[in-house]
Amino acid sequence: MTVIRRITATILATVPSVLGLLATAPVAAASPVDPNDGNAFPTSVPQSPTSPPNTTIVNNGSPWWTFVLVAVGAIAVTLLVSLLISRLRRHDAATQIAH
């Protein structure tokens, strides 16, 4: 397999993953977080306040840069694994030819 084919295969494997992460990022960023985190049983029982609350905390989900970091990490891992596999194949083929 030539270098061009390896690079093309790596890009074709990485691009759909990145597009999927970027497509779901706006939905996840706009979704509010469930107070129970999806559990049927809440981790804490709401207490009635003794005094009026001073601040209101609003959480609208993960920030957009979280998905960019995950996409960059996925690209880096994919490239590293593809390079390691290509080197192992090259080394294995060279060892078999030498023997």
Order of alpha helices (4+ residues) and beta strands (2+ residues): alpha-alpha
